[in-house]
Amino acid sequence: MSVLCGLPILECVYCIACARWAWKRVLHTGIHDSENWGLATAEEFEPVPRLCRMILAVYEDDLRHPLWAPPGGYGIDPDWVILRKTYEDTHGHAPPYLIYLDHKNADIVLAIRGLNLAKESDYAVLLDNKLGRRKFDGGYVHNGLLKAAACVLDAECEVLRELVEKYPNYTLTFTGHSLGSGVVALLTMVVVQNRDKLGNIDRKRIRCFAIAPARCMSLNLAVRYADVINSVVLQDDFLPRTATPLEDIFKSLFCLPCLLCLRCMRDTCIPEEKMLKDPRRLYAPGRLYHIVERKPFRMGRYPPVVKTAVPVDGRFEHIVLSCNVTSDHAIIWIQREAQRALDLMLEKDQIMKIPAKQRMQRQETLAREKTEEHKAALKRAVTLSVPHAFSPSPYGTFVEQGNPSSSSGEASLGTPSKGKRKESWDELIEQLFDKDESGHRTLKKS
């Protein structure tokens, strides 16, 4: 009898819990992820629309007669394209890409396209992963994307070194969309770790813009490399928010909405502290730029605003239940909204008519603020006891577990980590590649 009386109460508790979860999830929108972030400036956001067009250009067969160019074209001079690689050239080990010498903006650009749904080789790159399988530089990364990055650098190392040495005042930019974003993020990490392969290029000349990024590296790495890696997310895009291993997503491609809903339920039940302390959990890399163009409970698009930060906790942790989660992932929409946002920033600057001297002072102030924000993010990682973390060096370093300094978290700012060994290019190549009798390198089979 007592059991029967208890059933309605138990059902009510479950109903209330489910209602609370549903209310919490339905009310969570993309704008909540960056509501406390600062506004991006036109100077720092300027490369994004241009690099989006460059990624779109990789899809073209003939840049002199483009078929899919956005209004205004790609802004690319075909004569400045150094090389282009297709699936046949990469043997499916990496997506197609191009290297472009942008004399107008003093930039050497390597751009990689996104996932091709018709290519099995792209799925093979995504499926080649297991959480905790690949360690790199004191953290964890996606194994298949690291292999693809190593393939690209191994193939183009000589070309990039020649360009870097020939144009010492040019920046070296890696950019990609979706699958390509994960490849360029890890490619940037490998280059930063092995700058001697590119003529000892200065770290400040290297930068990466990952458009609609995949979650490809552990939290300590995502924060550490925020000075060189930038991620751009449009409003509700699902991929930067999906902690589900990428292989599970694409196994469930034909029921992606079902998977996202189930993931929402699971993530809601996992304490955020537990998420942060899992060293194998992967995140969107680097500094985040969030393009916000829709508001809760309002129809239509609004003038886009770009928020930016180097967050530690609350780093795009929850999937947004929205009808735009997949459309916001499209590179063409990201390019359009990024261009609109940049035009609005430039228009505002023009109205304000800031004198050149004050503009330079503002840029220096913003650069200092970004540096301080990066250091604060590294310190925040320490206070949360994120594995491998300790107080940062000038570029923020983390030590391996077992190092006494990692547990104390008291190393002084500016002191490089002791006992932490650099991941050399030769060691990485030995781990990822086999050599045949003729000396050619081939990827090791998983």
C-alpha positions in Angstrom: 0.0 0.0 0.0 2.8 2.4 0.9 4.5 1.6 -2.4 1.4 2.5 -4.3 1.1 5.7 -2.4 4.7 6.6 -3.2 4.3 6.2 -7.0 2.5 9.4 -7.7 5.1 11.4 -5.7 7.9 9.7 -7.6 6.2 10.4 -10.9 5.7 14.1 -9.9 9.4 14.4 -9.0 10.4 13.0 -12.4 7.9 15.2 -14.2 9.2 18.3 -12.4 12.8 17.3 -13.2 12.1 16.7 -16.8 10.2 20.0 -17.1 13.1 21.9 -15.5 15.5 20.3 -17.9 13.3 21.1 -20.9 12.8 24.7 -19.7 16.5 25.1 -19.2 17.5 23.7 -22.5 14.8 25.5 -24.6 15.7 28.8 -23.1 19.4 28.3 -23.8 20.3 30.2 -27.0 23.6 30.9 -28.8 23.7 34.4 -27.4 24.1 33.1 -23.9 27.5 31.6 -24.6 29.2 35.0 -25.2 27.0 37.4 -23.3 29.8 38.4 -20.9 32.5 38.6 -23.6 34.0 41.8 -25.0 33.4 43.2 -28.4 35.9 42.5 -31.2 37.5 45.4 -33.1 37.6 45.8 -36.9 41.4 45.5 -36.9 41.5 42.0 -35.3 38.4 40.7 -37.2 39.4 42.1 -40.6 41.1 38.9 -41.9 38.0 36.7 -41.3 35.7 37.5 -44.3 38.8 37.5 -46.6 39.9 34.1 -45.4 36.4 32.7 -45.7 36.4 33.7 -49.3 39.8 32.1 -49.7 38.5 28.8 -48.3 35.5 29.0 -50.7 38.0 29.4 -53.5 39.5 25.9 -52.7 36.2 24.4 -53.9 36.6 25.9 -57.4 38.2 23.9 -60.3 39.3 27.1 -62.2 39.8 30.3 -60.3 39.9 32.3 -63.6 36.3 31.1 -64.3 34.7 30.6 -60.9 31.3 29.0 -60.6 30.4 29.6 -57.0 31.9 33.0 -56.2 30.1 35.2 -53.7 29.1 38.8 -54.6 32.2 40.7 -55.2 34.2 37.5 -56.1 36.9 35.8 -54.0 39.3 38.8 -54.2 42.0 36.4 -55.3 44.5 36.9 -58.1 45.0 33.5 -59.7 48.6 34.5 -60.5 49.4 34.6 -56.8 48.3 31.1 -56.2 51.5 29.2 -55.4 50.0 25.7 -55.6 46.7 23.7 -55.3 46.3 20.2 -54.1 43.3 17.9 -54.8 42.2 14.6 -53.2 44.3 12.8 -55.8 47.4 14.8 -54.8 46.9 14.2 -51.1 45.8 10.5 -51.6 42.9 11.2 -49.3 45.1 11.7 -46.3 44.0 15.4 -46.1 41.3 17.6 -47.6 42.2 19.7 -50.7 44.0 23.0 -50.0 45.9 25.9 -51.7 48.8 28.1 -50.8 48.2 31.8 -51.7 50.7 34.6 -51.6 48.6 37.6 -50.7 50.9 40.6 -51.5 48.0 43.1 -50.9 47.8 42.1 -47.2 51.4 40.9 -46.8 50.3 37.4 -45.9 51.2 33.8 -46.8 48.0 31.8 -46.6 47.4 28.0 -46.5 43.6 27.4 -46.8 41.9 24.0 -46.4 38.4 23.2 -47.4 35.7 21.5 -45.2 34.2 18.1 -45.2 33.1 16.6 -48.5 30.1 14.4 -47.8 30.8 12.3 -50.9 34.4 11.5 -50.0 35.1 8.4 -47.8 38.7 9.6 -47.2 37.3 12.6 -45.2 35.3 10.3 -43.0 38.4 8.1 -42.5 40.2 11.2 -41.1 37.3 11.9 -38.7 36.9 8.3 -37.6 40.6 7.8 -36.8 40.3 8.9 -33.2 39.7 7.6 -29.7 39.6 9.9 -26.6 43.0 9.8 -24.9 44.7 8.0 -27.8 47.0 10.8 -29.1 49.0 12.9 -26.6 50.7 16.0 -27.9 52.6 18.8 -26.1 51.3 17.9 -22.7 47.6 17.5 -23.8 45.4 15.4 -26.0 44.5 16.0 -29.7 42.4 14.3 -32.3 44.5 11.6 -33.9 43.2 11.7 -37.5 43.4 15.4 -37.7 46.9 15.4 -36.4 47.9 12.9 -39.1 46.3 15.1 -41.8 48.2 18.1 -40.4 51.5 16.2 -40.5 50.8 15.1 -44.1 50.2 18.7 -45.2 53.3 20.1 -43.5 55.5 17.2 -44.7 54.4 17.9 -48.3 54.6 21.7 -48.2 57.4 22.4 -45.7 59.9 23.3 -48.3 57.5 25.6 -50.1 56.5 27.4 -46.9 60.0 27.8 -45.7 61.1 29.4 -49.0 58.1 31.8 -48.9 58.8 32.7 -45.2 62.4 33.4 -45.9 61.8 35.3 -49.2 59.1 37.5 -47.6 60.4 38.2 -44.0 57.7 40.8 -43.3 54.8 38.6 -44.3 52.6 36.8 -41.8 52.0 33.0 -42.2 48.3 32.2 -41.9 46.6 28.8 -41.7 42.9 28.8 -42.2 40.2 26.1 -42.8 36.5 25.3 -42.3 34.9 22.5 -40.4 37.2 19.4 -41.0 39.8 21.8 -42.4 39.6 23.9 -39.3 40.7 21.0 -37.1 43.6 20.2 -39.5 44.9 23.8 -39.6 44.6 24.2 -35.8 46.8 21.1 -35.2 49.0 22.2 -38.1 49.6 25.5 -36.4 50.5 23.7 -33.1 53.0 21.5 -35.0 54.6 24.5 -36.7 54.9 26.5 -33.5 56.6 23.4 -31.9 59.0 23.1 -34.8 59.6 26.6 -36.1 63.1 25.6 -37.2 61.5 23.6 -40.0 60.3 27.0 -41.4 63.5 28.9 -41.1 63.1 29.7 -37.3 60.1 31.9 -38.0 59.0 34.1 -35.1 55.9 32.9 -33.3 54.3 36.3 -33.7 54.3 35.9 -37.5 52.2 32.7 -37.2 48.4 32.8 -36.9 45.5 30.5 -37.5 41.8 31.2 -38.2 39.6 28.1 -37.7 36.2 28.7 -39.2 33.3 26.7 -37.6 36.0 24.7 -35.7 35.8 21.1 -34.7 36.6 20.2 -31.1 40.1 18.9 -31.7 42.3 19.6 -28.6 42.2 19.4 -24.8 41.4 22.4 -22.7 45.0 23.1 -21.7 46.1 23.3 -25.3 43.1 25.3 -26.4 44.0 28.0 -23.9 47.8 27.8 -24.3 47.7 28.4 -28.1 45.1 31.3 -27.9 47.8 33.8 -28.9 48.2 32.2 -32.3 44.9 30.2 -32.9 41.6 31.9 -33.4 38.2 30.2 -33.8 35.2 31.8 -35.5 31.7 30.6 -34.6 28.4 31.8 -36.2 25.6 32.0 -33.6 24.2 28.4 -33.0 26.7 26.3 -34.9 26.5 22.7 -33.5 30.1 21.5 -34.2 32.1 23.7 -31.8 29.5 22.8 -29.1 29.4 19.0 -29.7 31.7 17.2 -27.3 30.6 13.9 -28.8 33.5 12.2 -30.5 33.3 13.2 -34.2 33.2 9.5 -35.2 29.9 9.1 -33.3 28.4 12.1 -35.0 29.1 10.9 -38.5 28.0 7.4 -37.7 24.7 9.0 -36.8 24.7 11.5 -39.7 21.2 10.6 -40.9 19.7 11.1 -37.4 21.9 14.1 -36.4 18.9 15.9 -34.7 18.2 12.8 -32.5 21.9 12.6 -31.5 22.1 16.3 -30.6 19.0 16.0 -28.4 20.4 13.0 -26.6 23.7 14.8 -26.2 21.9 17.8 -24.7 20.3 15.5 -22.1 23.6 13.9 -21.2 25.6 17.1 -21.0 22.9 18.6 -18.7 23.5 15.8 -16.2 27.3 16.1 -16.2 28.7 18.7 -13.7 30.8 21.3 -15.3 33.6 20.8 -12.9 33.8 17.1 -14.0 33.9 18.2 -17.6 36.8 20.7 -17.0 38.8 18.1 -15.1 38.6 15.5 -17.8 42.0 15.9 -19.7 40.7 13.8 -22.7 37.7 16.1 -23.4 38.3 18.0 -26.6 37.5 21.7 -27.2 37.3 24.3 -29.9 40.8 25.8 -30.1 42.3 29.1 -29.2 40.7 32.6 -28.9 37.0 32.5 -29.8 35.1 35.0 -32.0 31.3 34.6 -31.7 29.2 36.2 -34.4 25.8 36.9 -32.9 22.9 37.9 -35.2 19.7 36.6 -33.6 18.1 37.4 -30.3 15.9 35.2 -28.0 12.2 35.1 -28.8 12.6 37.4 -31.8 12.2 36.5 -35.5 14.7 37.3 -38.2 18.3 38.3 -38.3 19.7 41.5 -36.7 22.9 43.5 -37.5 25.6 41.0 -36.4 27.8 41.7 -33.4 31.2 39.9 -32.8 32.1 39.0 -29.3 35.5 37.6 -28.4 37.3 36.1 -25.4 39.6 33.3 -24.2 37.1 31.4 -22.0 38.0 28.4 -19.8 34.7 27.4 -18.2 31.6 27.9 -20.3 33.6 27.3 -23.5 30.6 26.5 -25.9 29.7 23.6 -23.6 26.0 23.2 -24.4 24.3 22.5 -27.8 21.6 25.0 -28.8 18.3 23.5 -29.7 17.7 25.7 -32.8 16.6 25.2 -36.4 19.8 27.0 -37.4 22.4 24.7 -35.8 23.3 23.2 -39.2 22.8 26.3 -41.4 25.1 28.3 -39.1 27.8 25.9 -39.9 27.8 26.7 -43.7 30.9 28.5 -44.8 28.9 30.7 -47.2 26.7 32.0 -44.4 29.7 32.6 -42.1 31.4 34.6 -44.9 28.3 36.8 -45.5 27.7 37.5 -41.8 31.4 38.1 -41.1 31.5 40.6 -43.9 28.3 42.3 -42.6 29.8 42.5 -39.1 33.1 43.9 -40.4 31.3 46.5 -42.5 29.4 47.7 -39.5 32.6 47.9 -37.4 34.3 50.0 -40.1 31.2 52.2 -40.5 31.2 52.9 -36.8 34.9 53.7 -36.8 34.4 56.0 -39.7 31.6 57.9 -37.9 33.8 58.2 -34.8 36.7 59.5 -37.0 39.4 58.4 -34.6 42.7 60.3 -35.3 45.6 58.1 -36.5 47.6 58.6 -33.3 44.7 57.7 -31.0 44.0 54.7 -33.3 47.6 53.4 -32.8 47.3 53.9 -29.0 44.0 52.0 -29.0 45.6 49.1 -30.9 48.4 49.0 -28.5 46.0 49.0 -25.5 43.9 46.3 -27.1 47.0 44.2 -27.7 48.0 44.5 -24.0 44.4 43.7 -23.0 44.4 40.5 -25.1 47.7 39.4 -23.6 46.4 40.0 -20.1 43.2 38.1 -20.9 45.2 35.2 -22.2 47.3 35.1 -19.0 44.1 35.3 -16.9 42.7 32.4 -18.8 45.8 30.3 -18.1 45.6 31.2 -14.4 41.9 30.3 -14.4 42.9 26.9 -15.8 45.2 26.5 -12.8 42.6 27.4 -10.2 40.2 24.8 -11.7 42.9 22.1 -11.4 42.9 21.4 -15.1 45.3 18.5 -15.7 48.8 19.5 -16.9 48.2 23.1 -15.9 50.5 25.5 -13.9 51.2 29.2 -13.9 52.1 30.2 -17.5 55.3 31.2 -19.1 55.3 34.1 -21.6 53.4 31.9 -24.0 51.7 29.8 -21.4 53.1 26.3 -20.8 51.8 23.2 -19.1 53.7 20.3 -17.7 53.0 16.6 -17.8 51.2 15.0 -14.9 53.7 13.8 -12.3 55.8 17.0 -12.4 55.8 18.5 -8.9 55.2 22.0 -10.2 51.9 20.9 -11.8 50.4 20.0 -8.5 51.5 23.2 -6.7 50.5 25.6 -9.4 53.0 28.1 -7.9 55.5 28.5 -10.6 56.2 32.1 -11.3 54.9 33.9 -14.3 57.5 34.0 -17.1 59.3 30.9 -15.9 59.4 28.1 -18.6 58.3 24.7 -17.5 61.0 22.4 -16.3 61.2 18.8 -17.4 58.8 19.3 -20.3 60.2 18.0 -23.5 59.4 19.5 -26.8 57.5 17.4 -29.3 60.1 17.3 -32.2 59.1 17.0 -35.8 61.3 13.9 -36.3 59.6 12.1 -33.3 56.1 13.0 -34.6 56.9 11.8 -38.1 58.3 8.5 -36.7 55.1 8.0 -34.7 52.8 8.7 -37.7 54.6 7.5 -40.7 56.3 4.4 -42.1 59.2 4.5 -44.6 59.3 2.2 -47.6 62.5 0.8 -49.2 62.8 3.9 -51.5 62.6 6.3 -48.5 59.1 7.6 -49.2 56.8 8.1 -46.2 53.4 6.5 -45.9 50.9 6.9 -43.1 50.8 4.1 -40.6 47.6 2.1 -40.6 45.4 2.6 -37.6 
